[in-house]
Amino acid sequence: MRLPLSFEFFPTKTPEGAVKLRAVRQQLYAMQPEFCSVTYGAGGSTHAGTFNAVREILAEGVDAASHFSCIGATKATVREQLAELKSMGVKRLVALRGDLPSGYGAGGEFQYASDLIGFIRNETGNDFHIEVACYPEVHPQARSPEADLKAFATKVRAGADSAISQYFFSPEAYFRFVDEVRALGIDTPIVPGVMPIISSTQLMRFSDACGAEIPRWIRLRLQSYGDDVESIKSFGLDVVAALCERLRAGGAPAMHFYTMNQSVATLAVLQRLGWGP
């Protein structure tokens, strides 16, 4: 059985990048995603780029979700941006605290993502479907796994509709997290985030930065391939397709792919799974 799909992109910085991303999106649209999301920069630094990309996706006939970060934001600026998104026809948000840019003080009127979610709900009612982030392997800045679970529950109770997880390669981490959330009486859908393996150096760098665990056997195998790009891609396809099969068999409600603004690796995984359009 094929699961509902969604794809994440990030705003490009050059006109050439924008042209390339349009072609990538068209290739992935063939998989009939439920929606595509666009990330925010640190401290809202790419707010304009995010909104422009969201506008393009909507114009291409696909539902678009805007990431929405509250670091450094005021209630006035959030109110203004919500109105802009609503006027664009956006119906889905990914509400996040966001990352602080280097040398940037906290500032703003929102300390946590749950503060932002509560404010959006109070201001706009049910105008937006609100997605939130979750971390099966524990948020890298959390004081403890219990504190992280409590923070997630607070976001849900503030008004979140569903959650998208940080990527992971150990399905046990996802299933345990879901069990712990259900034990709290929360039945919110928790969609696993999937990262196709395109480059070992890129994967190591991203994982170290966001706290995603690369199991030792995967890390050692990737390192053993050195600069052999084809072997890395082939091994990565095996690993990620097997992960997706485990998640589907275990009851995951949907899958969200972190595309890195590329289509080939994501399409290869979906084709391996037999999840054509």
TALIN-V376005 format. One line per field, one symbol per residue. psi: psi as a letter, one per 40 degrees, with the letter a starting at -180 (. if undefined). burial: # if it has 9 or more other C-alpha atoms within 8 Angstrom, else .. A space follows every 50 residues. Layout:
psi=???
burial=???
This chain:
psi=hhiiiiihiihieiddddddddddddddddefidihihiiihffdfdddd dddddddddeeihhhhihieheiidddddddddddddeehehihhidiih ihehicaiehdidddddddddddebfdihhiiiigdehhdeididddddd ddddddeeeidiihiiiiehddddddddddddeeehehhhhhhhhihdhd dddddddddeehhhidddddddddebegddddddddddddddddddddde ehdahhhgeffiddddddddddeffi.
burial=...#########....##..#..##..##.#.########.###.##.## #.###.##...#############...##.....##...#########.# .......#.#..######.##......#######.####..#....###. .#####.############.#.######.###...#...########### ..##..##..####....#..#..#......##..##..##.######.. .########.###.#######...#..
